[in-house]
């Protein structure tokens, strides 16, 4: 039985995190007197910090660079965490931490919110830590082929292996290759502020909806290129919002599948907390 009331987001850096605002808004609506804070924790100190938590703790949100460390520490993983090897949510139960990946569900929800329910062909820009979650999200939306565009195509080798497990044909390429065919959705997992210059133009013209996981500074150079080409571009705020809803579900019920009491009102309050609308 879960009795703890303390929660936090851990990462390095973490001062920019909007998670405390999101979670505080949710727990106000739910009438839960829970504490949600932020703490700067790096990879080297993660294991000791986790071991030092007392039974007043209920769960943790994990951001970079802790998602793989959290997966290694978890005694169980949900399917999305197992596939990606990345955990952004730990439920601190009596029998040990249980790991979840809510980034995948956050991406799926924000893409569907844009009116896209099926993605026959998708594209991922960048092969870093978030690319695995992006690939699983595209697979859940029906993609059977996904191109991964990276400065070093060999960096996409783990994604090729993940694609085989998902039944998705993953094609690595660099930015010099002309994009084909047209993508329904492009997910950019590049670091914030990355400017691809003219090499982004053909991808913008044939990229469909752009979901740029960056949300701290908007528009990004990539989003500007997309919109100049007449395309749609959305920031990572939608992903952040929807993955946080799934985290709240985990902290309340232990499952991403069980909807919250009056979840539409919870979602509205969380959206207002970070988007102001």
N, C-alpha and C positions, 0 to 999 in steps of 0.2 A: 504493500500500500504506500502511495506517495503522500508524504506529509510536508515536505520541504516547501518553502515559499521564496527562496532566493534563486535568482537567475541572473545571467550576465552574458555579454558578448565578449569573446576573447579574440585577440589578433594582434598583429604588429605590422603596420600601424592600426590604431583603432579609434583614435580621437574623432575621426570624421564619421564614424558609424551612425546611421539613422535608426539602428535597431532599438535603442532605448525609447525613442519617441514612438515607434510603431507598437512595441509591446506595452508600453504604459497606456496608450490609447485603448488597446484591446482589453486590458485587465480592468480599466475603469468601466467600460461597458459591461463586462462580465461580472462586475462587483467583487473582484478578487483583490485582496490586499497583499499583493505580491511585490517584491522588490526586484527591479531589473536594472543592472548597472553595466559598465564597460570596464575592461581591464586589459592593459597591454601585456601580452604574454607572447614570447617568441618560441620557436621550436625547441630550443635547448632547455627551456624551463617548463615546458608543457606538462611532462609526466609528473614532475614533483608538485606542480601547482594543482593538478587534478587529484593526486593522492592526498593533498592537504585539505580538501574540501570536507566539511562535516555534514551531518545528516540534515542540517537546515537547508541544504542545497537541493534544488529540484532539477535544474537543467542548465545547459550552456548552448549558446549560438557560437559557431566557429567561423571566423573569416580567415583570409590568408595570413600567414602561411601554415595554418594548423589543420587543414582539412584531412590530410593524409595521416598526420599524427593521431587525430581523433579517430580515424577509421581503425588504426592499429590498436588503439586503446579499448575499443568497443568490444563487448562480449557477444553482441549480435549486430547484424546489419540488415536494414531493409533492402529490398531488391535493387533500388536505384543506387544505394550506397555500395552494394556489392558489385554492381556492374562498373561503376565509375572509380571505386576505391577512394571516394571522397565523402567525408561526413561533415555537414555543417550544423548538425543538431545532435546533442547528446542528452538523453534522458537518464538522470542519475537515480536509478532504481536501487532497491535493497540488494539485489543480486549483481549489481555492477552497471556500468554505463551501456546504454543501447544506442546505436548510431543510425541516423537517418540522413538522407540527402533530399532536402526540399528545394534545392536549386532547380532540379529537373522539372518538378511540378510547377514552380514559379514561372519558368520559361514557357511551358505548355499553356498555362493559364493566360499569360500576357499576350501570347500569339493568338490564342482563340478570342481574346477580348478585342483584337483588331479585326475580327471577322474572318480569320483564316482557320478553318477546321481541318484541313488536310493539306499536307505538303508532299507532293509526289517526288520532287527533287529539291534538295536544300544545299546550302553552301555555308561553310564555316570559315571565317577569316581568323587565322592564328591557331596555334596548336598547343597552347598553354594549359594551365590547370583547369580552366572553365570549359575547355573544348569538349571534354568527356561528357559533362552534363548537357552541353549543347547537342552532342550527337545522340544521346539517349532521348532527349526531348524531341528531336526531329524524327527519330525512329517511332516514338509513340504517336506522332502526328502522321505516320504512314509513309515516311520517306524510305525508299529502297535504294536510292543512291544519294550520297553526300560527298561533295568535293571539299577538301580541306586545303586552303590556300595559306602557305606559310613561307617565310623567307628561306627556311631550310626544310624542304619537303620530308626529309628523313625524320624530322621531329614528329611527324604524324604517324609513325610506325605503330605506336600503342593504340592509336585510333583505328588503324586498319584492323588490328586484332580485335578491338572492341566491336567494330562493325561486323566482323565475322560472327561473333557471338550473338549479335542482334539481327542478323540476316540482312545487313545493309552493306552495299558495295561502297567502300570509302576510297576515293581517288585523291591522293596527295598531288599537289602541284605548287609551283612558285608563282609569284605575281606577274611573271613575264608571259605566262601562258594565257592565251585568249580564252575567256570564259565561254562555256557552251555545255548544255543548253541554258535557257533562261531558268533562273531559280524562282521558286515561290517565296522563299524566305532565306535571307542571309543573316547569320548570327555572327557578330563581330566580338571576339574575345581578346582583342588586342589591348595592351596597356593604355590607360587614359592619356590623351594627348598625342597618340601616334598619328603621324601625318604621312600617308602613303603617296602623296603628291599625285602626279598624272597617272600612276599605275592603278589608282583606285577607279578612274573614270569608266573603263569598260565593265568593271564589276558593278558599279552603280547603275549603269545602263541596262544590265541584264540580271539584276540581283533581287528583284521583287521587294518585299518588305524588309527593311533593315532593322534588326534588334541589336543595338549596341549596348553591351552590358555595362558600359560606363554610365555613371549617373551624377558624379560630383561636379562636372563642368560640362555644360550643354549650351549650344550644340558642339559636338566634337568635329574635328576636321573631316572625318569620314561622313558624319551625318550631313554636313554642309555640302559635300560632294554629291551625296545621294539626292538631296533635295534640289540641287542645281540641275540634276539630270531628270527631274520630274518624278522621282520616287518618294516613297514614304519612309521616314526614319523615326524610331522611338528609342528612348533612353532605357537604361536598366532599372529605372524606378518601378516600372510595372512588375518586373521580375522580383525585385526586392520586396515589394508589397505582397505579392502572392506567395512567395516562399515563406514570408513571415507569418502569414495566416496559417500555413501548414505547420510551422513551428509551434504556434500557439495551440493548435489541435494536439500536437504531440505532448506539450507540457500539461495540457488539461486532461487528456484522455489516454495518452500513451500510444496514439495511432494517428496517422495522417488521413485516415479514411473516415473518421467520425466527425461530422460537421459540428461546429460550435452552436451553442444555444443562441438564437437570433444572429446567425452568422452574417447576414446582409448588413445589419446595423454595426457589427464589429468591423467588417470590411470598410464600410463608409467612414467610420471613425479613424481607422488606420490610414485610409487614403487621404483624409483631411490633414492628418498629422504630418504627412510628407509632401503632399502635392497641393494642398490648399484649395481643393475643389471638391 
